[in-house]
Amino acid sequence: MPNLLTNTLSRPHLRAQFASLRAQGLRSRDAAARLHISEGEALLAHAVGPMNLKEEADSRYSVTVLDDDWVGLLRGLEGVGPVMALTRNDHVVHEKIGTYRHVSAQGHVGLVLGPEIDLRLFLAHWHMGLHVVEHDPQQGDTQSLQFFDAWGRAVHKVHARPHSDLQALETLVQQHARPQLTPVLRPLDDTAPRAQPRPDAQIDRQGLGEAWQAMQDTHEFFDLLRRFGAERQQALRLMEGTFTHRTPLVAVEWLLRRAAREGLPIMVFAGNAGCLQIHTGAIERIETMGPWLNVLDAGFNLHLRSDAIHESWLVTKPTADGEVTSIEVFDDRGDLICMFFGERKPGQPELPAWRTLAHSLTQAPTPADRPAGHREAA
């Protein structure tokens, strides 16, 4: 796909087109896609350094490029107080309100371990940070920190909320502002071939099964996949009937509705190559809006494109604390969309009520679990 910022559209024209699409109600990501560029590239066109004063005054956005001290930036957010953390991929948006606490990193792997905001950071995929101020004639100014990979795809965003300390945010931005920097983004190319998994016949299925059975911790699963050269969805397929079972594609909706009805605390994992965001706790309000399946709670929102779910799996992993059960859903490219677990702390066994619920998802739903208008197959 061509890079229109450098090959077709001038920056003033891009800013005008992007502002027009945003004014029509398109989200920033979708407005950029309409222009055939990445969201990061669209926002970078609004960087305050290259714009003159009149352009800044007329622009819908004021964007400041930040340094790459990712851990320092996230640690500094604790002083800003409550904010909204947003992590997404093509099919799910995960939003949590809370304060960034206990931020740490070892090498390219980082952690945020607050009671509300719980993140796993894969910082090798972080390439550009921006402070974004959007000037909306109706809603006023909104502020956010937004982080992107080398292709300008968002890996994580932090949005100020009404109770955020905006002065503390401004101080943090000034400490990390680098307006003289001009990040270089790679052009998006959706036509590039994707790496294909190894043929099933080349995977040591017996060895994979034995190593799976020997797991003592769920975190060993990633090393297990690397060791046997198996892609995640491929491994689930190879272990079908032993450690994995297919579920109906609507299993996630049944899961959410039953968990809400029973007050069962769950864990919801969603993310991308650069960030995994986790919600832990009970959920309450489940709404469907067209293809979107939504959790709309006070401190947690989830927006999932249910029509993007191509496969849904019940997965069991042995651990030192007993079996751990998850529901994992994938799109038609084999990419993981999100995962669901019962609430659990290391060293504690899985909640029996969660295990019962998860295993029931391989069966037909009860009437209370069925989506409005749902019909069983004849």
Disulfide bonds with the S-S distance in Angstrom:
none
